[in-house]
């Protein structure tokens, strides 16, 4: 019997010829990532277990993104402890001081390659599947075990195949496609499974778009979300890493638990309504909903292509007087490129406020907090009650174009109307 991409990667990393769903394997990881929220918990576990050093400093990446710059004395202290750990262990891949969101950094700086097994102490590590890797989130205590030995136990997941043919139509973005998927599969429809996303539409989609889709695999409960690597993958990686990699593909006879098929042309602008990511409806059904805040950013949609899409809608216009629009570039590189292209200028002139590169408003609790009764439309990945402030506020999730169109009109609006 053939194997899926996920099964092949786990088999190779555990020195086995084959792996079947349900098999428990001890696999060697190619890279590990912690951030400023999960890192302190990992350090606590490292100290408790008396682990003297990480197995390979070159394979560890530390990123400050959730509270960078620090927003509390406690956060500042924890970041100092992480800095000391990085220095003591000789970890070269350290990104502090508002470099950007951990998942953007990992892909952008060449720390993820096709066929690799990457673990991160953050649930959206599944983003790395955009490059054909098996990226998965793990707990902080598990990360301490990885630091000690460079390996971890995994249960091989079942796989779901999602085939997307043709091409997305005008004003429809990859975020709309993945929201449609989440609505169909459900928030618990792919628990501990691997999503393999293929088809001609995916072959035409750029890496940032694939990242948006893989990023939200965990919102369906998936352990990993993987797009088979291709020429676009190779082109994206040029100049980002000199390491060799092995592109991995499923066998024709590979077994999938379930298959979903989409015609990309039929996908329309979508919105996930409060308070669940799978409560998905077409934008046109929600155009009477007023908003007070619009957020553009996060590890889902803070890339240059996302900012550019929003700027195209807002250029020469002004956002609604009652709306505050917050924009967080996913990384310093995105911010710099946005400045060079004039994208940042267009957003600012339309009335948007540019935040530092990082998680910012998506993570909540310190920037862009919502008051009771307020509504935010966001390009991020979660709309749980209380995530951005008051539990009496509401969060709608949408594409960057829909976020921009809504900010312009002061209510949820389809970009097709602009």
C-alpha positions as CSV (number, residue, x, y, z in Angstrom):
1,X,0.0,0.0,0.0
2,X,1.2,3.5,-0.9
3,X,1.9,6.3,1.6
4,X,0.8,9.9,1.9
5,X,3.3,12.8,2.2
6,X,2.8,12.8,6.0
7,X,3.4,9.1,6.3
8,X,6.5,9.2,4.1
9,X,8.1,12.1,6.1
10,X,7.4,10.3,9.5
11,X,8.7,7.0,8.1
12,X,11.9,8.6,6.8
13,X,12.5,10.5,10.1
14,X,12.0,7.4,12.2
15,X,14.2,5.2,9.9
16,X,11.3,3.0,8.9
17,X,10.4,1.7,5.4
18,X,6.7,2.3,6.0
19,X,4.3,3.9,8.4
20,X,0.6,3.5,8.6
21,X,-2.0,5.6,10.4
22,X,-2.0,4.9,14.1
23,X,1.6,3.8,14.2
24,X,3.6,5.4,17.0
25,X,7.1,6.3,15.9
26,X,10.1,8.0,17.4
27,X,11.1,10.6,14.8
28,X,14.0,12.9,14.5
29,X,13.1,16.5,14.0
30,X,14.7,18.9,11.5
31,X,14.0,22.1,13.5
32,X,12.3,23.4,16.6
33,X,10.8,26.8,17.3
34,X,9.7,28.6,20.5
35,X,8.3,32.1,20.9
36,X,8.1,34.6,23.8
37,X,4.9,33.1,25.1
38,X,5.7,29.4,24.9
39,X,9.4,29.7,25.4
40,X,9.3,30.6,29.2
41,X,7.3,27.5,29.8
42,X,9.8,25.4,27.9
43,X,12.6,26.9,29.9
44,X,10.8,25.9,33.1
45,X,10.5,22.3,31.9
46,X,14.2,22.3,30.8
47,X,15.3,23.4,34.3
48,X,13.0,20.9,36.0
49,X,14.3,18.1,33.9
50,X,17.9,19.3,34.4
51,X,18.6,19.4,30.7
52,X,22.0,20.9,30.3
53,X,21.9,21.8,26.6
54,X,19.9,21.7,23.4
55,X,20.8,18.8,21.1
56,X,21.7,21.1,18.2
57,X,21.7,24.9,18.6
58,X,21.6,25.4,14.8
59,X,18.3,23.7,14.6
60,X,16.6,25.8,17.3
61,X,14.8,29.1,16.5
62,X,13.6,31.6,19.1
63,X,11.3,34.4,18.1
64,X,9.7,37.3,20.1
65,X,6.4,38.1,18.5
66,X,3.4,37.9,20.9
67,X,4.5,40.6,23.3
68,X,7.3,42.4,21.5
69,X,8.1,45.0,22.5
70,X,7.2,43.7,26.0
71,X,3.9,45.0,27.3
72,X,4.4,44.1,31.0
73,X,7.2,43.9,33.5
74,X,6.7,40.1,33.6
75,X,7.0,39.9,29.8
76,X,10.2,41.9,29.8
77,X,11.7,39.7,32.5
78,X,10.8,36.5,30.6
79,X,12.3,37.9,27.4
80,X,15.5,38.6,29.3
81,X,15.6,35.0,30.5
82,X,15.1,33.8,26.9
83,X,17.9,36.1,25.7
84,X,20.2,34.6,28.3
85,X,19.2,31.0,27.3
86,X,19.9,31.9,23.6
87,X,23.3,33.2,24.6
88,X,24.3,30.4,26.9
89,X,23.3,27.7,24.3
90,X,24.9,29.5,21.4
91,X,21.6,29.5,19.4
92,X,22.2,31.6,16.2
93,X,18.6,31.8,15.0
94,X,17.3,34.4,17.4
95,X,14.7,37.0,16.3
96,X,13.9,39.5,19.0
97,X,13.1,43.2,18.8
98,X,10.0,43.2,16.6
99,X,11.4,41.1,13.7
100,X,8.0,39.6,13.1
101,X,5.6,36.7,13.6
102,X,7.4,33.4,14.3
103,X,5.7,31.5,11.4
104,X,6.5,34.2,8.9
105,X,10.1,34.3,10.1
106,X,10.5,30.5,9.9
107,X,9.5,30.3,6.3
108,X,10.9,33.7,5.2
109,X,14.4,33.1,6.7
110,X,14.8,29.6,5.2
111,X,14.3,27.5,8.4
112,X,11.7,25.3,6.7
113,X,12.4,23.1,3.7
114,X,10.3,20.5,1.8
115,X,10.2,17.1,3.3
116,X,11.3,18.2,6.7
117,X,9.7,17.5,10.1
118,X,9.4,20.8,12.0
119,X,7.9,21.3,15.5
120,X,6.9,24.5,17.1
121,X,5.5,25.4,20.5
122,X,2.6,27.2,18.7
123,X,-0.5,25.7,17.2
124,X,-0.1,27.4,13.9
125,X,3.2,25.7,13.1
126,X,1.1,23.8,10.5
127,X,1.8,26.9,8.3
128,X,5.1,25.3,7.2
129,X,3.2,22.7,5.1
130,X,3.0,25.5,2.4
131,X,6.5,24.4,1.5
132,X,5.8,20.7,1.6
133,X,7.0,20.1,5.1
134,X,5.3,18.4,8.0
135,X,5.0,21.3,10.5
136,X,3.1,20.7,13.7
137,X,2.5,22.4,17.0
138,X,3.5,20.7,20.2
139,X,3.4,21.6,23.9
140,X,6.1,23.5,25.8
141,X,6.9,20.4,27.9
142,X,7.2,18.3,24.8
143,X,9.5,21.0,23.4
144,X,11.8,20.5,26.4
145,X,12.1,16.8,25.4
146,X,13.0,17.9,21.8
147,X,15.6,20.3,23.1
148,X,17.2,17.4,25.0
149,X,17.3,14.7,22.3
150,X,16.2,16.2,19.0
151,X,13.4,13.7,18.6
152,X,9.8,13.1,19.7
153,X,7.1,10.4,19.7
154,X,4.4,10.9,17.0
155,X,1.3,9.0,16.1
156,X,1.1,8.8,12.3
157,X,-2.1,10.6,11.4
158,X,-4.8,9.6,8.9
159,X,-5.0,12.0,5.9
160,X,-7.7,13.9,4.2
161,X,-7.2,14.9,0.6
162,X,-8.5,18.3,-0.6
163,X,-8.5,18.9,-4.3
164,X,-9.0,22.4,-5.6
165,X,-9.2,22.9,-9.4
166,X,-9.3,25.9,-11.7
167,X,-8.5,29.3,-10.3
168,X,-9.9,31.8,-7.8
169,X,-12.0,34.5,-9.4
170,X,-11.5,38.3,-9.0
171,X,-11.6,39.7,-5.5
172,X,-11.5,36.1,-4.0
173,X,-8.4,35.3,-2.0
174,X,-6.9,32.1,-0.5
175,X,-8.4,33.1,2.8
176,X,-11.9,32.8,1.4
177,X,-11.0,29.3,0.1
178,X,-9.8,28.1,3.5
179,X,-12.7,29.6,5.3
180,X,-15.0,27.6,2.9
181,X,-13.0,24.5,3.8
182,X,-13.3,25.2,7.5
183,X,-17.0,25.7,7.2
184,X,-17.4,22.4,5.3
185,X,-15.0,20.2,7.3
186,X,-15.8,21.8,10.7
187,X,-13.7,22.9,13.6
188,X,-13.3,19.2,14.8
189,X,-13.6,17.5,11.4
190,X,-9.9,16.7,11.0
191,X,-8.7,16.2,14.6
192,X,-5.2,14.7,14.6
193,X,-5.2,14.2,10.8
194,X,-3.1,15.5,8.0
195,X,-4.6,17.6,5.3
196,X,-3.1,17.2,1.9
197,X,-4.2,20.1,-0.4
198,X,-3.7,19.6,-4.1
199,X,-5.1,20.5,-7.5
200,X,-4.5,23.0,-10.3
201,X,-5.7,25.9,-8.2
202,X,-3.0,25.2,-5.7
203,X,-0.4,24.9,-8.4
204,X,-1.3,28.4,-9.6
205,X,-1.3,29.8,-6.0
206,X,1.8,31.6,-4.7
207,X,3.5,30.5,-1.4
208,X,1.9,33.3,0.7
209,X,-1.5,32.1,-0.4
210,X,-0.5,28.5,0.5
211,X,0.7,29.7,3.9
212,X,-2.7,31.2,4.6
213,X,-4.4,28.0,3.8
214,X,-2.1,25.7,5.7
215,X,-2.0,28.1,8.6
216,X,-5.7,27.4,9.3
217,X,-5.4,23.6,9.1
218,X,-5.3,23.6,12.9
219,X,-8.7,25.4,12.9
220,X,-10.1,22.1,11.6
221,X,-8.2,20.2,14.2
222,X,-5.5,19.0,11.9
223,X,-2.0,17.9,13.0
224,X,-0.5,19.1,9.7
225,X,-1.6,20.7,6.5
226,X,0.6,20.1,3.4
227,X,0.7,21.4,-0.1
228,X,2.9,19.2,-2.4
229,X,6.1,21.1,-3.4
230,X,6.6,22.2,-7.0
231,X,8.4,24.8,-9.1
232,X,6.9,27.7,-7.1
233,X,8.3,26.2,-4.0
234,X,11.8,25.9,-5.5
235,X,11.6,29.5,-6.8
236,X,10.5,30.8,-3.4
237,X,13.4,29.1,-1.6
238,X,16.1,30.5,-3.9
239,X,18.4,32.6,-1.8
240,X,16.7,31.6,1.4
241,X,18.6,28.5,2.2
242,X,21.6,26.6,0.8
243,X,20.7,23.3,2.5
244,X,19.6,20.4,0.4
245,X,16.0,19.1,0.7
246,X,13.9,16.1,-0.5
247,X,10.6,16.9,-2.1
248,X,8.1,14.4,-1.0
249,X,4.9,13.3,-2.7
250,X,2.1,10.9,-2.0
251,X,1.9,7.6,-3.9
252,X,-0.9,7.2,-6.3
253,X,-2.3,4.3,-4.3
254,X,-2.0,6.2,-1.0
255,X,-5.0,5.8,1.3
256,X,-7.0,8.9,2.4
257,X,-9.8,8.7,5.0
258,X,-11.8,11.3,3.1
259,X,-11.7,13.5,0.0
260,X,-13.1,16.9,-0.7
261,X,-13.2,18.6,-4.1
262,X,-13.6,22.3,-4.9
263,X,-14.0,24.3,-8.0
264,X,-12.1,27.5,-7.2
265,X,-14.2,29.5,-9.6
266,X,-17.3,28.8,-7.4
267,X,-15.7,30.1,-4.2
268,X,-16.9,33.5,-3.1
269,X,-15.9,36.0,-0.5
270,X,-16.5,34.4,2.9
271,X,-16.7,35.4,6.6
272,X,-16.4,33.3,9.7
273,X,-19.0,34.6,12.2
274,X,-18.8,34.8,16.0
275,X,-17.8,32.8,18.0
276,X,-16.5,29.9,16.0
277,X,-14.2,29.6,13.0
278,X,-16.5,27.1,11.3
279,X,-19.5,29.4,11.5
280,X,-18.9,30.5,7.9
281,X,-21.2,32.4,5.6
282,X,-20.9,34.4,2.3
283,X,-20.1,38.0,2.8
284,X,-23.3,39.1,1.0
285,X,-25.4,37.6,3.9
286,X,-23.7,39.9,6.5
287,X,-23.6,43.3,4.8
288,X,-25.8,44.9,7.5
289,X,-23.3,44.3,10.3
290,X,-21.5,47.5,11.4
291,X,-17.9,47.4,12.6
292,X,-15.8,49.6,14.8
293,X,-12.4,47.9,14.2
294,X,-10.7,46.3,11.2
295,X,-7.5,44.4,11.7
296,X,-5.1,43.4,8.9
297,X,-2.2,41.1,9.9
298,X,-1.3,37.9,11.7
299,X,0.5,34.7,10.7
300,X,-2.5,34.1,8.4
301,X,-2.7,37.3,6.4
302,X,0.1,39.8,7.3
303,X,2.2,39.2,4.2
304,X,3.1,41.8,1.6
305,X,0.6,40.3,-0.8
306,X,-2.1,40.8,1.8
307,X,-1.2,44.4,2.5
308,X,-1.0,45.1,-1.2
309,X,-4.5,43.7,-1.8
310,X,-5.9,45.9,0.9
311,X,-4.0,49.0,-0.3
312,X,-5.5,48.5,-3.8
313,X,-9.0,48.8,-2.4
314,X,-8.1,51.7,-0.1
315,X,-5.9,53.8,-2.4
316,X,-7.2,57.3,-2.7
317,X,-10.0,56.6,-0.3
318,X,-10.6,57.2,3.4
319,X,-11.8,54.5,5.8
320,X,-15.1,55.2,7.6
321,X,-14.9,57.8,10.4
322,X,-16.3,55.3,13.0
323,X,-13.7,52.6,12.1
324,X,-10.2,52.3,13.4
325,X,-8.1,50.2,11.1
326,X,-5.0,48.5,12.5
327,X,-2.3,46.9,10.2
328,X,0.5,44.7,11.4
329,X,3.1,43.6,8.9
330,X,4.1,39.9,9.4
331,X,7.8,40.7,9.5
332,X,10.3,43.5,9.2
333,X,11.0,42.4,5.6
334,X,7.3,42.8,4.8
335,X,7.2,46.2,6.5
336,X,10.3,47.3,4.6
337,X,9.0,46.1,1.2
338,X,5.7,47.7,1.9
339,X,7.4,51.0,2.5
340,X,9.5,50.7,-0.7
341,X,6.4,49.9,-2.8
342,X,4.3,52.7,-1.3
343,X,1.8,50.3,0.2
344,X,2.3,51.5,3.7
345,X,1.8,55.1,2.6
346,X,-1.4,54.2,0.8
347,X,-2.7,52.5,4.0
348,X,-1.7,55.4,6.2
349,X,-3.3,58.0,3.9
350,X,-6.5,56.0,4.0
351,X,-6.5,56.3,7.8
352,X,-5.0,53.1,8.9
353,X,-2.6,52.8,11.9
354,X,0.5,50.7,11.3
355,X,1.6,48.5,14.1
356,X,5.0,46.9,14.7
357,X,5.7,43.6,13.0
358,X,4.3,40.8,15.2
359,X,1.2,39.1,16.4
360,X,-0.2,42.4,18.0
361,X,-4.0,42.5,17.8
362,X,-4.5,38.9,16.7
363,X,-3.2,37.6,20.0
364,X,-5.1,40.2,22.0
365,X,-4.8,41.5,25.5
366,X,-2.6,44.5,24.8
367,X,-3.2,46.2,21.5
368,X,-6.4,46.9,19.7
369,X,-8.6,45.7,22.6
370,X,-12.3,45.7,21.9
371,X,-14.9,47.2,24.2
372,X,-18.2,45.6,25.1
373,X,-20.5,45.8,22.2
374,X,-17.8,46.5,19.6
375,X,-17.3,44.5,16.4
376,X,-14.1,43.7,14.6
377,X,-13.5,42.3,11.2
378,X,-10.1,40.6,11.1
379,X,-7.8,38.8,8.7
380,X,-6.5,36.6,11.5
381,X,-7.4,33.0,12.2
382,X,-9.5,32.9,15.4
383,X,-12.7,34.6,16.6
384,X,-13.1,33.0,20.0
385,X,-15.1,35.1,22.5
386,X,-12.9,37.4,24.4
387,X,-9.8,36.9,22.2
388,X,-9.4,40.6,21.4
389,X,-10.7,42.1,24.6
390,X,-14.2,42.1,26.0
391,X,-16.2,38.8,26.0
392,X,-19.1,41.0,24.9
393,X,-17.4,42.0,21.7
394,X,-17.7,40.1,18.4
395,X,-15.0,39.1,15.9
396,X,-15.6,38.2,12.2
397,X,-12.8,36.6,10.1
398,X,-12.4,37.5,6.5
399,X,-9.8,38.0,3.7
400,X,-7.6,41.2,3.5
401,X,-9.7,42.5,0.7
402,X,-12.9,42.0,2.6
403,X,-11.3,43.7,5.7
404,X,-10.3,46.7,3.6
405,X,-13.7,47.0,1.9
406,X,-15.5,46.8,5.3
407,X,-13.2,49.4,6.8
408,X,-14.1,51.7,3.9
409,X,-17.8,51.3,4.3
410,X,-18.0,50.9,8.1
411,X,-19.9,47.7,7.8
412,X,-19.1,44.2,6.5
413,X,-18.8,44.6,2.8
414,X,-17.8,42.4,-0.2
415,X,-14.7,43.6,-2.1
416,X,-16.8,43.0,-5.2
417,X,-18.8,46.1,-4.3
418,X,-15.8,48.4,-4.3
